[in-house]
Amino acid sequence: MTDSSARRLYAAALVGVFIYVVLDAIAQSLPPHYSPISQAESDLAVGPFGYIMTVNFLNRGLLSFAFLAAFASSAKKLGPSASGFRTGIALLAVWSVGAVLLAVFPTDVPATPATLHGLIHLVVAVFAFLGGAFGALAVSLRMRKVAALRRIRSQALTVACISVFLCILDLLERSISKALANDYGGLIERLFLGSVLLWIAIMSGYFVTREEAPATPAVAEPRIV
């Protein structure tokens, strides 16, 4: 992949993040007006306007895949140390695939009977969330080995650590603290999702604006007279 193609994919990821925020706000403002504080974002995909959130799940998957394709290409050009990004890339791929599957298998909203597609949605969400949080962390930690990424490492690592904290908090409140989940589960989940998307935006923005190192000019061989 050429540098210009990678830049276009990074730019597409940035546009996707913006679209995600807009569509999420639109879905949240429409009936049946699920609570953003207490109810999961996935609930927005259930109801008369649920197709908006379904489209947004697909958008999240596509923007994540765009970022991954561009980053995998960039990593090959950052030196041998960049090979250590493979674990982070694999985990972020789980996050990306998960977003697409969440669009296919809608969740079960509270006070409705449990369904198979709702169970699948829950399991996929757990793996996708873990992949997003720990994938961002794995990539951020590896940046210390790559000189070209050290300038962005502190920002990326800070956001990744916040993402891991919010991911663990979200999974804990889902499993062992029903009272907390009913009060703040939706807010915690949205903060987590926002942190992963922010991480992708920070990384994409860096590569979009990053100046490539100029090529070393060829040295002419001396002519023997």
NORDA-V39413 format. One record per residue. N is the residue number from 1. SS is DSSP state (hx for helix, st for strand, lp for the rest). PHI is phi in degrees with one decimal (999 if undefined). BURIAL is I if it has 16 or more other ideal C-beta (glycine too) atoms within 10 Angstrom, else O. Layout:
n	ss	phi	burial
N	SS	PHI	BURIAL
N	SS	PHI	BURIAL
This chain:
n	ss	phi	burial
1	lp	999	O
2	lp	-74.6	O
3	hx	-61.3	O
4	hx	-66.1	O
5	hx	-66.5	O
6	hx	-63.1	I
7	hx	-61.2	I
8	hx	-64.0	O
9	hx	-67.9	I
10	hx	-61.6	I
11	hx	-63.4	I
12	hx	-63.4	I
13	hx	-63.3	I
14	hx	-63.5	I
15	hx	-62.6	O
16	hx	-62.1	I
17	hx	-62.7	I
18	hx	-61.3	O
19	hx	-61.4	I
20	hx	-59.8	I
21	hx	-62.0	O
22	hx	-64.5	O
23	hx	-64.9	I
24	hx	-63.7	I
25	hx	-66.2	O
26	hx	-64.7	O
27	hx	-60.0	I
28	hx	-67.6	I
29	hx	-84.2	O
30	lp	-97.8	O
31	lp	-58.9	O
32	lp	-89.2	O
33	lp	56.4	O
34	lp	-63.2	I
35	lp	-72.9	O
36	lp	-73.2	I
37	lp	-88.1	O
38	lp	-105.9	I
39	lp	-111.5	I
40	lp	-64.7	I
41	hx	-60.2	I
42	hx	-60.7	I
43	hx	-61.1	I
44	hx	-64.6	I
45	hx	-84.9	I
46	lp	-114.8	I
47	lp	134.7	I
48	lp	-62.3	O
49	lp	-112.7	I
50	hx	-63.5	I
51	hx	-62.0	O
52	hx	-65.3	I
53	hx	-70.6	I
54	hx	-61.3	I
55	hx	-61.1	O
56	hx	-70.0	I
57	hx	-59.4	I
58	hx	-62.5	O
59	hx	-60.8	I
60	hx	-62.7	I
61	hx	-65.6	I
62	hx	-67.7	I
63	hx	-65.8	I
64	hx	-69.2	I
65	hx	-65.4	I
66	hx	-61.6	I
67	hx	-62.8	I
68	hx	-62.5	I
69	hx	-62.5	I
70	hx	-68.1	I
71	hx	-68.3	I
72	hx	-60.9	I
73	hx	-68.5	I
74	hx	-64.7	I
75	hx	-61.4	I
76	lp	-66.1	O
77	lp	-103.3	O
78	lp	-97.5	I
79	lp	108.5	O
80	hx	-62.0	O
81	hx	-65.3	I
82	hx	-69.3	I
83	hx	-63.3	O
84	hx	-71.3	I
85	hx	-77.7	I
86	hx	-60.4	O
87	hx	-64.3	O
88	hx	-62.6	I
89	hx	-62.9	I
90	hx	-63.0	O
91	hx	-66.1	I
92	hx	-68.0	I
93	hx	-66.4	I
94	hx	-62.1	I
95	hx	-59.0	I
96	hx	-67.9	I
97	hx	-63.1	I
98	hx	-59.5	I
99	hx	-60.8	I
100	hx	-67.2	I
101	hx	-66.3	I
102	hx	-63.3	I
103	hx	-73.0	I
104	hx	-80.8	O
105	lp	-115.2	I
106	lp	-67.6	I
107	lp	-80.4	I
108	lp	-98.9	I
109	lp	-75.5	I
110	lp	-54.8	O
111	lp	70.1	O
112	lp	-120.3	O
113	lp	-60.7	O
114	lp	-70.4	O
115	lp	-129.2	O
116	hx	-65.7	O
117	hx	-66.6	O
118	hx	-69.1	I
119	hx	-65.6	O
120	hx	-60.1	I
121	hx	-57.5	I
122	hx	-65.1	I
123	hx	-64.8	O
124	hx	-62.4	I
125	hx	-61.5	I
126	hx	-60.2	I
127	hx	-67.0	O
128	hx	-65.1	I
129	hx	-63.8	I
130	hx	-62.9	I
131	hx	-63.1	I
132	hx	-65.7	I
133	hx	-66.6	I
134	hx	-78.9	I
135	hx	-67.7	I
136	hx	-62.0	I
137	hx	-66.1	I
138	hx	-62.2	I
139	hx	-65.9	I
140	hx	-63.8	I
141	hx	-65.7	I
142	hx	-71.5	I
143	hx	-59.5	I
144	hx	-64.0	O
145	hx	-86.3	I
146	lp	-116.4	I
147	hx	-58.1	O
148	hx	-68.0	I
149	hx	-110.3	I
150	hx	-66.3	O
151	hx	-67.3	O
152	hx	-97.1	I
153	hx	-60.8	I
154	hx	-62.5	O
155	hx	-65.9	I
156	hx	-63.7	I
157	hx	-67.1	I
158	hx	-61.1	O
159	hx	-65.8	I
160	hx	-64.3	I
161	hx	-64.8	I
162	hx	-61.9	I
163	hx	-62.5	I
164	hx	-63.0	I
165	hx	-60.1	O
166	hx	-67.2	I
167	hx	-63.5	I
168	hx	-63.5	O
169	hx	-61.9	I
170	hx	-64.6	I
171	hx	-67.9	I
172	hx	-66.2	O
173	hx	-69.2	I
174	hx	-70.8	I
175	hx	-97.8	O
176	lp	-125.7	O
177	lp	-136.6	O
178	hx	-62.9	O
179	hx	-63.2	O
180	hx	-66.4	O
181	hx	-60.5	I
182	hx	-67.6	O
183	hx	-91.6	O
184	hx	-130.4	I
185	hx	-58.5	I
186	hx	-63.9	I
187	hx	-65.2	O
188	hx	-61.3	I
189	hx	-63.0	I
190	hx	-66.0	I
191	hx	-63.9	I
192	hx	-63.6	I
193	hx	-59.0	I
194	hx	-62.8	I
195	hx	-68.2	I
196	hx	-66.6	I
197	hx	-66.0	I
198	hx	-63.3	I
199	hx	-60.4	I
200	hx	-61.9	I
201	hx	-66.1	I
202	hx	-62.1	I
203	hx	-64.7	I
204	hx	-64.6	I
205	hx	-61.2	I
206	hx	-63.1	I
207	hx	-72.8	I
208	hx	-65.6	I
209	hx	-95.7	O
210	lp	-69.2	I
211	lp	-85.6	O
212	lp	-71.9	O
213	lp	-64.4	O
214	lp	-63.6	O
215	lp	-67.7	O
216	lp	-71.3	O
217	lp	-65.7	O
218	lp	-70.0	O
219	lp	-95.8	O
220	lp	-69.5	O
221	lp	-72.2	O
222	lp	-63.8	O
223	lp	-83.6	O
224	lp	-97.6	O
225	lp	-91.3	O
